[in-house]
Amino acid sequence: MSVNFDLLKELMDFAGKNPCQCTLYLNDGKFPIVNVSIINSPTPVTEPTTRGGVYFSDKFAYKMKGTINDLSVVSLLTKNMLGPNTEFGELKIMTQIHSKGQIRDVEIFTNLTNSVQTPNSIELNMIIVRLEFL
């Protein structure tokens, strides 16, 4: 994982104090994400490991959760879900934060670990794998 921990801390602090306006970019589509939260929490492994020979998991991960109210995204997410897929893509999410007195664009790259669909929305649970200022 190549996460800039200073940027991650800024992002977590900002998202904890402000409604984070995020947008998922997927297959030439843009999908607003609401109710965004970012936390550091334990994973179900007892030591750092490569899970299923597919991706690396540490004992703790920075997890991001958010809801998309546009169900047209559901069919696009199938190949990006971790689990039975041996090939999966990262999800690219864009947001802005206030950093050092200015508004800065941030790219967040995640792996989708699971999703929960309701009749009106889909909640995404993701692990942050990379962050970058633009």
C-alpha positions as CSV (number, residue, x, y, z in Angstrom):
1,M,0.0,0.0,0.0
2,S,1.4,3.4,-1.0
3,V,-0.6,5.7,1.2
4,N,0.7,9.1,2.0
5,F,-0.2,9.0,5.8
6,D,0.0,12.8,6.2
7,L,-2.5,13.2,3.4
8,L,-4.6,10.4,4.8
9,K,-4.7,12.1,8.3
10,E,-5.7,15.4,6.6
11,L,-8.5,13.6,4.7
12,M,-9.7,11.7,7.8
13,D,-9.7,15.0,9.8
14,F,-11.5,16.9,7.1
15,A,-14.1,14.1,6.5
16,G,-14.7,13.8,10.2
17,K,-15.6,17.5,10.5
18,N,-17.2,18.2,7.1
19,P,-19.6,16.4,4.8
20,C,-17.1,15.0,2.3
21,Q,-18.2,15.6,-1.3
22,C,-16.8,12.6,-3.2
23,T,-17.3,11.4,-6.8
24,L,-16.7,7.9,-8.1
25,Y,-15.3,7.7,-11.6
26,L,-16.1,4.4,-13.3
27,N,-16.4,3.4,-16.9
28,D,-16.6,7.1,-18.2
29,G,-19.4,7.7,-15.6
30,K,-19.4,10.0,-12.5
31,F,-21.4,9.0,-9.5
32,P,-21.7,11.2,-6.4
33,I,-21.0,9.5,-3.1
34,V,-22.7,10.7,0.1
35,N,-22.5,9.8,3.8
36,V,-18.7,9.2,3.4
37,S,-16.7,8.0,6.4
38,I,-13.1,7.0,6.7
39,I,-11.7,5.0,9.6
40,N,-8.8,2.8,10.5
41,S,-10.1,-0.5,11.7
42,P,-9.0,-4.1,12.1
43,T,-9.2,-6.7,9.3
44,P,-10.0,-10.4,9.7
45,V,-6.3,-11.5,9.4
46,T,-4.0,-12.1,12.4
47,E,-0.8,-11.1,10.5
48,P,0.0,-9.3,7.3
49,T,-0.8,-11.6,4.4
50,T,-1.6,-12.0,0.7
51,R,-5.2,-12.9,0.7
52,G,-6.1,-15.5,-1.8
53,G,-2.9,-14.8,-3.7
54,V,-4.8,-11.7,-5.1
55,Y,-4.2,-8.8,-2.8
56,F,-2.2,-7.8,0.3
57,S,-4.0,-7.3,3.7
58,D,-2.5,-6.0,6.9
59,K,-4.0,-6.4,10.4
60,F,-5.4,-2.9,10.1
61,A,-6.8,-1.1,7.1
62,Y,-8.0,2.4,6.3
63,K,-11.6,1.8,5.3
64,M,-13.9,4.1,3.4
65,K,-17.7,3.8,3.3
66,G,-20.2,5.8,1.3
67,T,-23.5,5.6,-0.4
68,I,-24.4,6.1,-4.1
69,N,-28.0,7.0,-4.9
70,D,-27.8,6.1,-8.6
71,L,-28.4,2.3,-9.0
72,S,-27.1,2.4,-12.6
73,V,-23.6,1.9,-11.0
74,V,-24.5,-1.6,-9.7
75,S,-23.7,-3.4,-13.0
76,L,-20.4,-1.6,-13.3
77,L,-19.2,-2.7,-9.9
78,T,-19.2,-6.4,-10.5
79,K,-15.6,-6.7,-11.9
80,N,-14.3,-4.4,-9.2
81,M,-15.5,-6.4,-6.2
82,L,-12.9,-8.3,-4.1
83,G,-13.7,-11.9,-3.2
84,P,-14.4,-14.5,-5.8
85,N,-12.8,-12.4,-8.5
86,T,-9.1,-13.0,-9.1
87,E,-8.9,-9.8,-11.2
88,F,-10.3,-6.6,-9.9
89,G,-9.8,-2.9,-10.6
90,E,-9.3,-0.1,-8.2
91,L,-12.1,2.4,-7.8
92,K,-11.0,6.0,-8.4
93,I,-12.7,8.6,-6.2
94,M,-12.2,12.3,-6.3
95,T,-12.8,14.9,-3.5
96,Q,-11.5,18.2,-2.3
97,I,-10.1,19.1,1.1
98,H,-8.9,22.3,2.7
99,S,-5.2,21.9,3.2
100,K,-2.8,24.6,4.4
101,G,-5.2,27.4,3.6
102,Q,-6.2,26.3,0.2
103,I,-8.7,23.9,-1.5
104,R,-6.8,20.9,-2.9
105,D,-8.1,18.0,-5.1
106,V,-7.4,14.5,-3.9
107,E,-7.6,11.2,-5.8
108,I,-8.5,8.2,-3.6
109,F,-7.9,4.8,-5.0
110,T,-9.8,1.9,-3.2
111,N,-10.6,-1.7,-3.5
112,L,-14.3,-2.6,-3.1
113,T,-14.7,-5.1,-0.3
114,N,-18.4,-5.4,-0.3
115,S,-21.6,-3.5,-1.1
116,V,-25.2,-3.5,0.3
117,Q,-28.0,-2.6,-2.1
118,T,-31.3,-1.2,-1.1
119,P,-34.2,-0.3,-3.4
120,N,-32.9,3.3,-3.7
121,S,-29.1,3.2,-3.1
122,I,-26.0,1.1,-2.8
123,E,-23.6,1.4,0.1
124,L,-19.9,0.7,-0.8
125,N,-17.3,-0.6,1.7
126,M,-13.8,0.0,0.5
127,I,-10.2,-0.2,1.6
128,I,-8.0,2.7,0.7
129,V,-4.9,1.6,-1.2
130,R,-3.5,4.9,-2.6
131,L,-4.0,8.7,-2.2
132,E,-2.6,11.5,-4.2
133,F,-2.9,15.3,-4.3
134,L,-3.5,16.6,-7.8
